[in-house]
Amino acid sequence: MGRIHAFEFEDLQWFPKNLRNYATDFLQYGANTFDMYKEIIPILLKGVEKSGNNIIVDVASGGGGGLLKIAHHLKSLNPSLKIILSDLYPNQDAFERTKAHAPETFDYKKDPINAMMVPPELKGLRTHFLSFHHFKPEQGKAILQNAIHHDQPIAIFEGQQRTFKSMMPMLLSPLTVLLTTPFIRPFKIGRIFFTYLIPIIPLCVWWDGIISVLRTYTVEELNTMILELDHHEQFDWQVGIAKGKPVDIGFLLGTPKNNKPNNNE
């Protein structure tokens, strides 16, 4: 199956903010409810150790993804961990709710953060959860190149692969949205209205889910991308697929060779 970079509603600048936030809230609910990133905790720990400061800078955070569950797992192993949320279209309501759950762990950036030009003062392990497929190959390389340029580790995770197996849940996603929406908090009348009365959210999630599968990079494509980066040899790279439940997680981890493990715990 060849890669197709069609549009996703979530990426469109004119797409209404409230609808984008409802969609990312759905993704956050699913990721946290099913603890979908549990199997990649060792990969994250390795990246955090290379950051030298016990900070995760989450880029293109959307609604925060599964970071509440991730933080729960990581904090038991690294109590001083901090996580900073950021996005080009910050979902500030979701960021504030995430911070309220664990104010000692989470903080966020109110201003838009471009994943290809992360400010140099944001130091730490840069993470991308379900977001790297949104970027075209040249943009993806710019994201990785920026991490190399600023000597910061980077970790990328995708909850789908470009396969027919991954496509099936996306085709059924409108039903999932209909079934889970009553459980998403906080309750918002707009979420109910645009899910059941005018079903824009199920349709957008359905479309964006299908396109996400078609956009996702394979392990081979990521390895090729790495080899085209300037000074890629200054980093150690690991690319693969972590087997897990309910889904397998594709991942990329790049860590500077010259950074020493963090001992500040």
N, C-alpha and C positions, 0 to 999 in steps of 0.2 A: 504494500500500500504506500504510494508516494505521498510526500508531505504536501499539504495544501494550506496556504496561508490566507484563508478567507477571513472576513471580519467577524468579531464578536461584539455583541451589544455593549458589554462591559468596557470595551476599549474606546467607544465613541464619545467624543467630547460633548456632543449635544444630548447624549442619553441622560434623562432626568436623574438627578442625584439620588432621590428617594428610591427609585426603582433599582438603581445600581446597588444601593445599600441593602435593599431587601434581598437581592440576589446573593450578595456576599454574606449576609447574615445566615442565609440558608446553607451556604458552603461551610461557614464556621460551625454551625450547629451540627452538621453531619460529621465534620472532622473531629470535633470534641466528643460527640456522643459515641462514635465508634472507635475512638482512640486510634485513628488510622496511621499515625506516625510512630507508634510504639517501637517498631522494629528498627527504626533508624536512629534511635537514641545514641548508640555507640558511635555512629558517624558524626553526630552533632558534638558529642563530647570531645572527639578528636579535633574537630575544628575549633571549638572553644579553647582547648588547651593551647592551640597554636596562635590564638588571638593575642595572648599576653595580657588581657585585661578583664576576662570573665564577662564580656559583653557580647550579646547577639544583636546585630542591627538587621532587623527584618525588613526587607525591601519589597515593595509591591504587596503590602500586607493585606489589602482588601478589607475584610471584616475581622482580621486577626487569625483566620484559619484555625488550625488545631493547636494554637500556641498555649492555651490554658492547660491542656493535657500534657503537652511537651514540657511546659514549665514545671508541672507537678513531678514528672519523671526526673528532669534534670536537677531540680532543687534538692532532691533527696541525695544526689551524688555530688552536687556542687552548690552549697547553700548560699554563696555570695553572688550567684549568677544574676545578671540584669538583662532585660530584653527591651529594645527600643523598636516601636512600630512606626512604619512610614509608608507613604504611598504617593503616587502622582495625583490621585484623587482621594485624599484622606477621608475615611469614614470616621469622623471624629466621635460620633455617638458610640460606635462600636469600640473604638479605641478607649474611650472613657469607661465603658462597661468592663472591658478587659482589665484595665488598670484598677478599677474598683474591686475586682476579685482578688488581686494580689498587688497592692500598691507598692510593696517593698521590692517587687520584681519588675513590674512593667512601667514603662514611660512611653511617650509617643511624640512625634513631630507634627505640629499643626500645619506647617507649610508644605507644599508639594515637594516631593523628592523624586528626582529623575533617576531611574535605576542605572542609566548609562553614565551618569555624572554624580555619583554619591559624594557629598561634601567630604573633604579630607579629614575634617574634625570628627566625623562619625567613624570612630575606630572600633573594630571588633569583628567577629565572624559575621559576614554578610550572608543572609539566608533568603532563599526564594522558594516559597511553597505554592505549588500549582500556578506559577506565574511565568516561568521562563518561556513556555510555549507561546506566550503573547507576543514575543519579539521575533522579528525576522532574523535570518542568519547574521547579517552585518550588525544588527542591534545586539544580538546575543554575544557576538564577539566583542562588541564595545563594552558590554557589562563585565565580561571576564577580563578584558584588557584594563579596565579601570581598577579592578581589584589588584591586578599585578602592579599597575602603576603606583598605587598607594600602599602596596605590600600588605594587603589585608586578605585573610582567608575567606573563601566563598564556598557555600554549599547550596545546591539546587536539588529540589525534590518535586517529582511529578507523580500524582496518584493514578495515572493512566499511561498506557503505551499506545503506540499507533498500530493497534491490532483490532481484529473483529471482536475478540473477547472483551476488550475495553469499551468497544462501541455499544454493546448490548445494554449495560446499565444506563448509558446516556440516552438511548432510545426510550427507556422507561422512566426517565427522570421527571416528566410532568406528574406522573402518579406519585412519585416519592415526594415531590413538593406539596401536592394536595394532602398527603397523609401526615406530613411532619409539620406543616405550617402552624397548626394549633398549639404546638409545643414550643415554638420559638419565642423566646423572651428578649426584651419586653414586648408585651402585646401591643400591636399597633393596628388601628382600624384600616389604615392604608394598605397594610400587608394583606389583610383579609379581603379588602375590596379588589385589589389587583391580582389576587390569587383565585378567588372563587366567582366574583361577579364579572369582572373583566380580566380574564386569565393571562395577563401580560407576563407575569413573573414565571409561571410554568413554561410558557412558550419561549421566553428568553433563556431560561435555564436549559431547556431542551436544545435550542439552537447552539448556545455557547458550549454546551457539553459535547455535542457532536463535533463542532469545529475544534474544540480543545484536543480531541483525539487525533484529528487530521493534522493538527499543527505540532504535535509533540515530537521532539527529536529522539531518534534512536541512539543507542549506545555508540554505534559506529559514527553517526553524524556528530555527536558531541566530541568524540576523540579526534575527528578530522578538524573540527572547529578549534580545539586546543592547539593542534599542531600549526595552525595558521596564525597564532598569536605571537606578537613580539615578546621575546624573553620568556617564553613559556617554560623553558628549562629551569627557570629560577623557582618554580613551584613543583611540588609533588602533586600528582593528579590521580584520582581514583574515580572510575565511572562504572556503574553497574546497575543491577536491579535487586533490591532487597525483598525477599519473599515475606509476605505478611498477610494479615487479615484485617479488614475484609478485602484489601487490594494489595497487590505488589507495588512497591515504590521505586521508580527510577530515580537515580541520584548521580550527582557529580560533586566531588569534593576537591577543592584546590587549596593547598596550604603552602605558605612561603617556606623555603628550605632554611632560611636564615633565622626564622623566629624560633625562640626557645619555648618549651612548654611553660604554661602559667603555673606558678607555685603560690600565687596569692589567694589562698582559700582560708 
